[in-house]
Amino acid sequence: NLGGKELNISQIVLKTEAEANAVISKLQAGGDFTKEAKAQSIDPNTKNKGGNAGWLPVGAFPPNVSQDLQALGKNSLYTKAISNGNSWYVIKVNNSRAIKKPTLQEVRKQIEAGLRQQKVEKYMNDLRAKAKIQ
């Protein structure tokens, strides 16, 4: 479901498409992505890290965008602004790799905790269904 691949990306988040396109033009002309992110991004989580958003599964992106991003090589700028409805993103693909699927041993405790929680919820729901409240 995650796409089998993940991308290490950097992003610059802007308020308008015009601002995003202006930044893309500046970067295509040789501008420094890190400096632009620190100067212009409105995302407090990545701004101070030069736009670095870390590793994200390809499935986290809209399908048409994920195909384009996967086709880009290492340290490549995506030349289209991406909208999420509220903001506009300028994306740079820093690297890509296959998603490492965790082993059963790595996720065993999480699975056990989830199953215990399901049993507790079922037990509580059964008690509520049988209860007579006056």
DSSP file (Angstrom, degrees, kcal/mol; ACC not computed):
  #  RESIDUE AA STRUCTURE BP1 BP2  ACC     N-H-->O    O-->H-N    N-H-->O    O-->H-N    TCO  KAPPA ALPHA  PHI   PSI    X-CA   Y-CA   Z-CA
    1    1 A N              0   0    0      0, 0.0     0, 0.0     0, 0.0     0, 0.0   0.000 360.0 360.0 360.0 -25.5    0.0    0.0    0.0
    2    2 A L        -     0   0    0     56,-0.1    57,-2.6    57,-0.0     3,-0.3   0.553 360.0-105.6 -84.5  -6.6    2.9    2.4    0.6
    3    3 A G        -     0   0    0     55,-0.2     3,-0.1     1,-0.2    -1,-0.0   0.339  41.5 -99.5 102.7  -7.2    4.2    2.0   -2.9
    4    4 A G  S    S+     0   0    0      1,-0.1    95,-1.6    94,-0.1     2,-0.3   0.352 101.9  69.8  77.9  -8.8    7.3   -0.2   -2.3
    5    5 A K  E     -A   98   0A   0     -3,-0.3    53,-2.6    93,-0.3     2,-0.4  -0.972  62.8-156.3-140.3 150.6    9.6    2.8   -2.4
    6    6 A E  E     -AB  97  57A   0     91,-3.0    91,-2.1    -2,-0.3     2,-0.4  -0.964   9.1-146.0-130.4 153.1   10.2    5.8   -0.2
    7    7 A L  E     -AB  96  56A   0     49,-3.0    49,-2.6    -2,-0.4     2,-0.7  -0.920  10.0-141.7-119.2 138.2   11.7    9.2   -1.0
    8    8 A N  E     +AB  95  55A   0     87,-2.7    86,-3.1    -2,-0.4    87,-1.3  -0.892  40.6 178.6 -93.6 115.1   13.9   11.5    1.1
    9    9 A I  E     -AB  93  54A   0     45,-2.2    44,-2.6    -2,-0.7    45,-0.8  -0.801  30.1-152.5-121.5 159.5   12.5   14.9    0.2
   10   10 A S  E     -AB  92  52A   0     82,-2.3    82,-2.5    -2,-0.3     2,-0.3  -0.949  24.1-167.4-120.1 148.3   13.1   18.5    1.0
   11   11 A Q  E     -A   91   0A   0     40,-2.8     2,-0.5    -2,-0.4    80,-0.2  -0.972  23.0-155.9-140.0 151.1   10.2   21.0    0.7
   12   12 A I  E     -A   90   0A   0     78,-2.0    78,-2.1    -2,-0.3     2,-0.5  -0.994  21.1-154.8-122.5 121.4    9.4   24.6    0.6
   13   13 A V  E     +A   89   0A   0     -2,-0.5    29,-2.5    76,-0.2    30,-0.3  -0.853  18.2 175.4-103.5 128.7    5.9   25.4    1.6
   14   14 A L  E     -A   88   0A   0     74,-3.2    74,-2.9    -2,-0.5    27,-0.1  -0.839  37.0-124.6-130.4 164.6    4.3   28.7    0.4
   15   15 A K  S    S+     0   0    0     -2,-0.3     2,-0.3    72,-0.2    -1,-0.1   0.833  88.3  33.6 -79.4 -33.4    1.0   30.4    0.5
   16   16 A T  S  > S-     0   0    0      1,-0.1     4,-1.9    72,-0.1     5,-0.1  -0.853  70.7-125.0-128.2 159.0    0.4   30.9   -3.2
   17   17 A E  H  > S+     0   0    0     -2,-0.3     4,-2.8     1,-0.2     5,-0.2   0.871 112.5  57.6 -65.1 -37.6    1.1   29.1   -6.5
   18   18 A A  H  > S+     0   0    0      1,-0.2     4,-2.1     2,-0.2    -1,-0.2   0.913 106.9  47.8 -61.2 -43.0    2.7   32.3   -7.8
   19   19 A E  H  > S+     0   0    0      2,-0.2     4,-2.1     1,-0.2    -1,-0.2   0.917 112.4  49.9 -62.8 -43.2    5.2   32.3   -4.9
   20   20 A A  H  X S+     0   0    0     -4,-1.9     4,-2.5     1,-0.2    -2,-0.2   0.922 111.1  48.1 -62.5 -44.9    5.9   28.6   -5.5
   21   21 A N  H  X S+     0   0    0     -4,-2.8     4,-2.4     1,-0.2    -1,-0.2   0.865 109.7  53.2 -65.3 -35.4    6.5   29.1   -9.2
   22   22 A A  H  X S+     0   0    0     -4,-2.1     4,-2.1    -5,-0.2    -1,-0.2   0.904 110.3  47.4 -65.1 -40.7    8.8   32.0   -8.5
   23   23 A V  H  X S+     0   0    0     -4,-2.1     4,-2.7     2,-0.2    -2,-0.2   0.914 110.3  52.4 -66.3 -42.6   10.9   29.8   -6.1
   24   24 A I  H  X S+     0   0    0     -4,-2.5     4,-2.6     1,-0.2    -2,-0.2   0.930 110.0  49.1 -58.1 -45.3   11.0   27.0   -8.7
   25   25 A S  H  X S+     0   0    0     -4,-2.4     4,-1.4     1,-0.2    -1,-0.2   0.913 111.2  49.5 -60.0 -43.2   12.3   29.5  -11.3
   26   26 A K  H  <>S+     0   0    0     -4,-2.1     5,-2.1     1,-0.2    -1,-0.2   0.904 112.4  47.4 -63.4 -41.6   15.0   30.8   -8.9
   27   27 A L  H ><5S+     0   0    0     -4,-2.7     3,-1.7     1,-0.2    -2,-0.2   0.883 108.7  53.7 -68.2 -38.5   16.1   27.2   -8.1
   28   28 A Q  H 3<5S+     0   0    0     -4,-2.6    -1,-0.2     1,-0.3    -2,-0.2   0.787 104.0  57.8 -65.5 -26.1   16.2   26.3  -11.8
   29   29 A A  T 3<5S-     0   0    0     -4,-1.4    -1,-0.3    -5,-0.2    -2,-0.2   0.361 136.8 -83.5 -85.5   6.1   18.5   29.3  -12.3
   30   30 A G  T < 5S+     0   0    0     -3,-1.7    -3,-0.2     1,-0.2    -2,-0.2   0.530  75.6 155.7 108.4   7.3   20.9   27.9   -9.7
   31   31 A G      < -     0   0    0     -5,-2.1     2,-0.6    -6,-0.2    -1,-0.2  -0.224  48.9-105.9 -64.4 158.4   19.5   29.1   -6.4
   32   32 A D     >  -     0   0    0      1,-0.2     4,-2.3     2,-0.0     5,-0.2  -0.778  20.3-153.2 -91.7 120.3   20.3   27.1   -3.2
   33   33 A F  H  > S+     0   0    0     -2,-0.6     4,-2.7     1,-0.2     5,-0.2   0.911  93.9  51.6 -59.5 -46.0   17.3   25.0   -2.0
   34   34 A T  H  > S+     0   0    0      1,-0.2     4,-2.3     2,-0.2    -1,-0.2   0.916 111.5  46.4 -59.4 -45.8   18.4   25.1    1.6
   35   35 A K  H  > S+     0   0    0      1,-0.2     4,-1.9     2,-0.2    -1,-0.2   0.905 113.2  49.3 -65.0 -41.4   18.7   28.9    1.7
   36   36 A E  H  X>S+     0   0    0     -4,-2.3     4,-2.9     2,-0.2     5,-0.5   0.905 110.6  50.7 -64.7 -41.4   15.4   29.4   -0.1
   37   37 A A  H  X5S+     0   0    0     -4,-2.7     4,-1.7    13,-0.2    -2,-0.2   0.936 112.3  46.1 -62.4 -46.3   13.6   27.0    2.4
   38   38 A K  H  <5S+     0   0    0     -4,-2.3    -1,-0.2    -5,-0.2    -2,-0.2   0.848 119.7  41.2 -65.3 -33.6   15.0   28.9    5.4
   39   39 A A  H  <5S+     0   0    0     -4,-1.9    -2,-0.2    -5,-0.2    -1,-0.2   0.833 130.8  16.7 -83.4 -34.1   14.1   32.2    3.9
   40   40 A Q  H  <5S+     0   0    0     -4,-2.9    -3,-0.2    -5,-0.2    -2,-0.2   0.693  86.5 109.7-119.7 -22.1   10.7   31.6    2.4
   41   41 A S     << -     0   0    0     -4,-1.7   -27,-0.2    -5,-0.5   -29,-0.0  -0.285  45.4-159.6 -65.4 142.6    9.0   28.4    3.7
   42   42 A I        +     0   0    0    -29,-2.5    -1,-0.1     5,-0.0   -28,-0.1   0.347  64.0 103.5 -99.5   3.9    6.0   28.8    6.0
   43   43 A D    >>  -     0   0    0    -30,-0.3     4,-2.3     1,-0.2     3,-0.6  -0.787  54.7-164.7 -89.5 109.5    6.4   25.3    7.4
   44   44 A P  H 3> S+     0   0    0      0, 0.0     4,-0.5     0, 0.0    -1,-0.2   0.762  83.9  60.5 -66.5 -23.5    7.9   25.6   10.9
   45   45 A N  H 34 S+     0   0    0      1,-0.2     7,-0.0     2,-0.1    -2,-0.0   0.822 121.3  19.5 -74.4 -30.8    8.8   21.9   11.0
   46   46 A T  H X4>S+     0   0    0     -3,-0.6     5,-3.0     2,-0.1     3,-1.1   0.614 102.7  85.1-113.4 -16.9   11.1   21.9    8.0
   47   47 A K  H ><5S+     0   0    0     -4,-2.3     3,-1.4     1,-0.3    -2,-0.1   0.915  94.5  44.2 -54.0 -50.2   12.0   25.5    7.6
   48   48 A N  T 3<5S+     0   0    0     -4,-0.5    -1,-0.3     1,-0.3    -2,-0.1   0.591 108.6  59.4 -76.1  -9.3   14.9   25.5   10.0
   49   49 A K  T X 5S-     0   0    0     -3,-1.1     3,-1.3     3,-0.1    -1,-0.3   0.107 123.7-101.0-100.9  20.0   16.2   22.2    8.6
   50   50 A G  T < 5S-     0   0    0     -3,-1.4   -13,-0.2     1,-0.3    -3,-0.2   0.739  77.2 -56.8  68.3  22.3   16.6   23.7    5.1
   51   51 A G  T 3 <S+     0   0    0     -5,-3.0   -40,-2.8     1,-0.3     2,-0.3   0.328  90.0 155.7  93.7  -6.9   13.3   22.1    4.0
   52   52 A N  E <   +B   10   0A   0     -3,-1.3    -1,-0.3    -6,-0.4   -42,-0.3  -0.373  14.6 173.5 -63.0 118.8   14.3   18.5    4.9
   53   53 A A  E     -     0   0A   0    -44,-2.6   -43,-0.2     1,-0.3    -1,-0.2   0.427  34.9-137.9-103.4  -3.4   11.2   16.5    5.5
   54   54 A G  E     -B    9   0A   0    -45,-0.8   -45,-2.2     2,-0.0     2,-0.4  -0.389  49.1 -16.1  82.2-159.4   12.9   13.1    5.8
   55   55 A W  E     +B    8   0A   0    -47,-0.2   -47,-0.2    -2,-0.1    41,-0.1  -0.704  61.4 175.3 -90.1 129.8   11.7    9.8    4.3
   56   56 A L  E     -B    7   0A   0    -49,-2.6   -49,-3.0    -2,-0.4     2,-0.1  -0.990  33.5-110.3-132.0 141.1    8.2    9.4    3.1
   57   57 A P  E >   -B    6   0A   0      0, 0.0     3,-2.2     0, 0.0   -51,-0.3  -0.411  26.9-121.9 -67.3 147.4    6.5    6.5    1.3
   58   58 A V  G >  S+     0   0    0    -53,-2.6     3,-1.8     1,-0.3   -55,-0.2   0.836 111.3  67.3 -57.0 -33.2    5.7    7.1   -2.3
   59   59 A G  G 3  S+     0   0    0    -57,-2.6    -1,-0.3   -54,-0.3   -56,-0.1   0.592  83.5  73.9 -64.8 -10.6    2.0    6.3   -1.4
   60   60 A A  G <  S+     0   0    0     -3,-2.2    -1,-0.3   -58,-0.3    -2,-0.2   0.623  90.0  70.5 -77.2 -12.6    1.9    9.5    0.7
   61   61 A F  S <  S-     0   0    0     -3,-1.8     5,-0.0    -4,-0.2     0, 0.0  -0.695 100.8 -89.2-102.8 155.2    1.8   11.6   -2.5
   62   62 A P    >>  -     0   0    0      0, 0.0     4,-3.0     0, 0.0     3,-0.5  -0.333  46.4-110.7 -56.9 146.4   -1.1   11.9   -5.0
   63   63 A P  H 3> S+     0   0    0      0, 0.0     4,-1.8     0, 0.0     5,-0.2   0.862 115.9  48.5 -52.6 -44.6   -0.8    9.2   -7.7
   64   64 A N  H 3> S+     0   0    0      1,-0.2     4,-1.2     2,-0.2     5,-0.1   0.876 116.3  44.2 -65.8 -35.1    0.1   11.5  -10.5
   65   65 A V  H <> S+     0   0    0     -3,-0.5     4,-2.8     2,-0.2     5,-0.2   0.889 108.6  56.6 -74.9 -40.3    2.8   13.3   -8.4
   66   66 A S  H  X S+     0   0    0     -4,-3.0     4,-2.3     1,-0.2    -2,-0.2   0.878 105.6  51.7 -62.2 -37.0    4.2   10.1   -7.0
   67   67 A Q  H  X S+     0   0    0     -4,-1.8     4,-1.2    -5,-0.2    -1,-0.2   0.925 112.4  45.7 -63.4 -43.6    4.9    8.7  -10.5
   68   68 A D  H  X S+     0   0    0     -4,-1.2     4,-0.7     1,-0.2     3,-0.2   0.914 112.8  49.9 -65.3 -42.8    6.7   11.9  -11.4
   69   69 A L  H >< S+     0   0    0     -4,-2.8     3,-0.9     1,-0.2    -1,-0.2   0.885 107.6  53.7 -65.3 -38.9    8.7   12.0   -8.2
   70   70 A Q  H 3< S+     0   0    0     -4,-2.3    -1,-0.2     1,-0.2    -2,-0.2   0.820 104.4  56.5 -64.7 -29.6    9.8    8.3   -8.6
   71   71 A A  H 3< S+     0   0    0     -4,-1.2    -1,-0.2    -3,-0.2    -2,-0.2   0.687  89.6  95.1 -76.0 -17.9   11.1    9.1  -12.0
   72   72 A L  S << S-     0   0    0     -3,-0.9     3,-0.1    -4,-0.7     2,-0.1  -0.429  72.0-130.1 -75.1 148.7   13.4   11.8  -10.7
   73   73 A G    >   -     0   0    0      1,-0.2     3,-0.9    -2,-0.1    20,-0.2  -0.251  45.2 -58.1 -85.8-179.9   17.0   11.1   -9.9
   74   74 A K  T 3  S+     0   0    0      1,-0.2    20,-0.2    -2,-0.1    21,-0.2  -0.334 123.0  10.3 -60.4 137.4   18.9   11.8   -6.7
   75   75 A N  T 3  S+     0   0    0     18,-0.9     2,-0.4     1,-0.2    -1,-0.2   0.870  94.6 149.6  58.9  42.4   19.1   15.6   -5.8
   76   76 A S  E <   -C   93   0A   0     17,-1.7    17,-3.0    -3,-0.9     2,-0.4  -0.871  43.3-132.2-111.0 140.3   16.5   16.5   -8.4
   77   77 A L  E     -C   92   0A   0     -2,-0.4     2,-0.6    15,-0.2    15,-0.2  -0.722  15.3-132.1 -87.8 133.2   14.0   19.4   -8.3
   78   78 A Y        -     0   0    0     13,-3.0    13,-0.4    -2,-0.4    -9,-0.0  -0.782  18.3-151.9 -81.7 121.6   10.3   18.7   -9.1
   79   79 A T        +     0   0    0     -2,-0.6     2,-0.4    11,-0.1    -1,-0.1   0.265  67.7  76.6 -88.9  13.2    9.5   21.5  -11.5
   80   80 A K  S    S-     0   0    0     11,-0.1    11,-0.4   -56,-0.0     2,-0.2  -0.967  80.2-121.9-121.1 140.2    5.8   21.7  -10.8
   81   81 A A        -     0   0    0     -2,-0.4     2,-0.5     9,-0.1     9,-0.2  -0.587  26.8-145.4 -75.8 140.8    4.2   23.3   -7.7
   82   82 A I  E     -D   89   0A   0      7,-2.2     7,-3.1    -2,-0.2     2,-0.4  -0.923   8.3-153.4-112.9 131.4    2.0   20.9   -5.7
   83   83 A S  E     -D   88   0A   0     -2,-0.5     5,-0.2     5,-0.2   -67,-0.0  -0.829  19.5-176.6-104.7 141.4   -1.1   22.1   -4.0
   84   84 A N        -     0   0    0      3,-1.8     4,-0.1    -2,-0.4    -1,-0.1   0.212  63.6 -96.7-111.1  11.5   -2.7   20.4   -0.9
   85   85 A G  S    S+     0   0    0      2,-0.5     3,-0.1     1,-0.1    -2,-0.0  -0.127 119.2  43.8 102.1 -36.1   -5.6   22.9   -1.0
   86   86 A N  S    S+     0   0    0      1,-0.2     2,-0.3   -70,-0.0    -1,-0.1   0.687 119.0  18.7-110.0 -27.9   -4.2   25.3    1.6
   87   87 A S        -     0   0    0    -71,-0.0    -3,-1.8   -70,-0.0    -2,-0.5  -0.835  67.1-121.7-139.5 171.5   -0.6   25.6    0.6
   88   88 A W  E     -AD  14  83A   0    -74,-2.9   -74,-3.2    -2,-0.3     2,-0.4  -0.971  24.7-151.0-122.7 138.4    1.8   25.1   -2.3
   89   89 A Y  E     -AD  13  82A   0     -7,-3.1    -7,-2.2    -2,-0.4     2,-0.5  -0.883  12.1-161.2-115.7 137.8    4.8   22.9   -2.2
   90   90 A V  E     -A   12   0A   0    -78,-2.1   -78,-2.0    -2,-0.4     2,-0.4  -0.985  26.9-160.8-110.2 123.9    8.2   23.0   -4.0
   91   91 A I  E     -A   11   0A   0     -2,-0.5   -13,-3.0   -13,-0.4     2,-0.4  -0.876  18.2-172.5-117.2 138.6    9.7   19.5   -3.7
   92   92 A K  E     -AC  10  77A   0    -82,-2.5   -82,-2.3    -2,-0.4     2,-0.7  -0.998  20.5-140.0-124.1 128.2   13.3   18.3   -4.2
   93   93 A V  E     +AC   9  76A   0    -17,-3.0   -17,-1.7    -2,-0.4   -18,-0.9  -0.797  21.0 178.4 -88.1 114.9   14.0   14.5   -4.2
   94   94 A N  E     -     0   0A   0    -86,-3.1     2,-0.3    -2,-0.7   -85,-0.2   0.846  63.2 -28.6 -83.3 -37.1   17.2   14.0   -2.2
   95   95 A N  E     -A    8   0A   0    -87,-1.3   -87,-2.7   -21,-0.2    -1,-0.3  -0.971  54.4-143.6-167.6 168.6   17.3   10.2   -2.5
   96   96 A S  E     +A    7   0A   0     -2,-0.3     2,-0.3   -89,-0.2   -89,-0.2  -0.979  17.3 169.1-144.1 157.5   15.1    7.1   -2.9
   97   97 A R  E     -A    6   0A   0    -91,-2.1   -91,-3.0    -2,-0.3     2,-0.2  -0.981  41.3 -87.7-159.6 161.8   15.2    3.6   -1.6
   98   98 A A  E     -A    5   0A   0     -2,-0.3     2,-0.3   -93,-0.2   -93,-0.3  -0.517  53.2-103.8 -71.8 143.1   13.1    0.5   -1.3
   99   99 A I        -     0   0    0    -95,-1.6     2,-0.8    -2,-0.2    -1,-0.1  -0.531  30.4-132.5 -69.4 129.8   10.9    0.4    1.7
  100  100 A K        -     0   0    0     -2,-0.3    -1,-0.1    -3,-0.0   -95,-0.0  -0.760  17.9-142.4 -85.2 114.7   12.3   -2.0    4.3
  101  101 A K        -     0   0    0     -2,-0.8     2,-0.0     1,-0.1    -1,-0.0  -0.629  22.2-117.2 -77.7 131.7    9.4   -4.2    5.5
  102  102 A P        -     0   0    0      0, 0.0     2,-0.1     0, 0.0    -1,-0.1  -0.347  26.0-117.8 -69.3 150.0    9.7   -4.9    9.2
  103  103 A T     >  -     0   0    0      1,-0.1     4,-1.2    -2,-0.0     3,-0.3  -0.381  27.5-106.3 -78.5 164.6   10.2   -8.4   10.4
  104  104 A L  H >> S+     0   0    0      1,-0.2     4,-1.4     2,-0.2     3,-0.5   0.898 121.5  55.5 -58.1 -40.9    7.6  -10.1   12.6
  105  105 A Q  H 34 S+     0   0    0      1,-0.2     4,-0.4     2,-0.2    -1,-0.2   0.860 104.4  54.0 -61.4 -35.3   10.0   -9.8   15.6
  106  106 A E  H 34 S+     0   0    0     -3,-0.3    -1,-0.2     1,-0.2    -2,-0.2   0.791 121.0  29.4 -70.5 -27.5   10.2   -6.1   15.0
  107  107 A V  H <X S+     0   0    0     -4,-1.2     4,-2.4    -3,-0.5     5,-0.2   0.399  89.1 102.1-113.4   1.7    6.4   -5.6   15.1
  108  108 A R  H  X S+     0   0    0     -4,-1.4     4,-2.7     1,-0.2     5,-0.2   0.904  83.1  49.1 -54.1 -47.6    5.4   -8.5   17.4
  109  109 A K  H  > S+     0   0    0     -4,-0.4     4,-2.4     1,-0.2    -1,-0.2   0.887 111.3  49.8 -63.1 -39.0    4.9   -6.3   20.5
  110  110 A Q  H  > S+     0   0    0      2,-0.2     4,-2.2     1,-0.2    -1,-0.2   0.912 112.1  47.6 -65.3 -42.1    2.8   -3.8   18.5
  111  111 A I  H  X S+     0   0    0     -4,-2.4     4,-2.4     2,-0.2    -2,-0.2   0.930 112.4  49.3 -65.0 -44.9    0.6   -6.6   17.1
  112  112 A E  H  X S+     0   0    0     -4,-2.7     4,-2.5    -5,-0.2    -2,-0.2   0.913 111.1  49.7 -61.0 -43.4    0.2   -8.1   20.6
  113  113 A A  H  X S+     0   0    0     -4,-2.4     4,-2.3     1,-0.2    -1,-0.2   0.905 110.8  50.2 -63.1 -41.3   -0.8   -4.8   22.1
  114  114 A G  H  X S+     0   0    0     -4,-2.2     4,-2.0     2,-0.2    -2,-0.2   0.904 111.0  48.3 -63.3 -42.3   -3.3   -4.2   19.4
  115  115 A L  H  X S+     0   0    0     -4,-2.4     4,-2.0     2,-0.2    -2,-0.2   0.900 110.8  50.9 -66.0 -41.0   -4.9   -7.6   19.9
  116  116 A R  H  X S+     0   0    0     -4,-2.5     4,-2.3     1,-0.2    -2,-0.2   0.921 109.7  50.8 -60.4 -43.3   -5.1   -7.1   23.7
  117  117 A Q  H  X S+     0   0    0     -4,-2.3     4,-2.5     1,-0.2    -2,-0.2   0.892 108.0  52.2 -62.9 -40.2   -6.8   -3.7   23.1
  118  118 A Q  H  X S+     0   0    0     -4,-2.0     4,-2.3     2,-0.2    -1,-0.2   0.902 109.7  49.4 -61.9 -41.1   -9.3   -5.3   20.8
  119  119 A K  H  X S+     0   0    0     -4,-2.0     4,-2.6     2,-0.2    -2,-0.2   0.911 111.0  49.3 -65.0 -42.5  -10.2   -7.9   23.4
  120  120 A V  H  X S+     0   0    0     -4,-2.3     4,-2.6     1,-0.2    -2,-0.2   0.924 111.7  48.9 -62.8 -44.4  -10.6   -5.3   26.1
  121  121 A E  H  X S+     0   0    0     -4,-2.5     4,-2.5     2,-0.2    -1,-0.2   0.904 111.8  48.7 -62.8 -41.4  -12.9   -3.2   23.9
  122  122 A K  H  X S+     0   0    0     -4,-2.3     4,-2.5     2,-0.2    -2,-0.2   0.923 111.8  49.5 -63.9 -44.0  -15.0   -6.3   23.0
  123  123 A Y  H  X S+     0   0    0     -4,-2.6     4,-2.3     2,-0.2    -2,-0.2   0.923 112.5  47.2 -60.8 -45.4  -15.3   -7.2   26.6
  124  124 A M  H  X S+     0   0    0     -4,-2.6     4,-2.4     1,-0.2    -1,-0.2   0.903 112.0  50.1 -64.6 -41.5  -16.3   -3.7   27.6
  125  125 A N  H  X S+     0   0    0     -4,-2.5     4,-2.2     2,-0.2    -1,-0.2   0.892 110.3  50.5 -64.0 -39.6  -18.9   -3.5   24.8
  126  126 A D  H  X S+     0   0    0     -4,-2.5     4,-1.7     2,-0.2    -2,-0.2   0.914 110.5  49.6 -63.9 -42.6  -20.4   -6.8   25.8
  127  127 A L  H  X S+     0   0    0     -4,-2.3     4,-1.4     1,-0.2    -2,-0.2   0.915 111.3  49.0 -61.8 -43.3  -20.7   -5.6   29.4
  128  128 A R  H  < S+     0   0    0     -4,-2.4    -1,-0.2     1,-0.2    -2,-0.2   0.894 109.5  52.2 -63.9 -39.5  -22.4   -2.4   28.3
  129  129 A A  H  < S+     0   0    0     -4,-2.2    -1,-0.2     1,-0.2    -2,-0.2   0.839 114.3  42.5 -66.2 -32.7  -24.8   -4.4   26.1
  130  130 A K  H  < S+     0   0    0     -4,-1.7    -1,-0.2    -5,-0.1    -2,-0.2   0.650  91.9 107.3 -88.2 -16.8  -25.8   -6.6   29.0
  131  131 A A     <  -     0   0    0     -4,-1.4     2,-0.7    -5,-0.2    -3,-0.0  -0.322  58.8-148.5 -67.2 142.0  -26.0   -3.9   31.6
  132  132 A K        -     0   0    0     -2,-0.0     2,-0.5     2,-0.0    -1,-0.1  -0.937  14.4-166.2-112.5 109.6  -29.4   -2.8   32.9
  133  133 A I              0   0    0     -2,-0.7    -2,-0.0     1,-0.1     0, 0.0  -0.842 360.0 360.0 -99.8 126.3  -29.3    0.9   33.7
  134  134 A Q              0   0    0     -2,-0.5    -1,-0.1     0, 0.0    -2,-0.0   0.389 360.0 360.0-114.0 360.0  -32.2    2.2   35.8
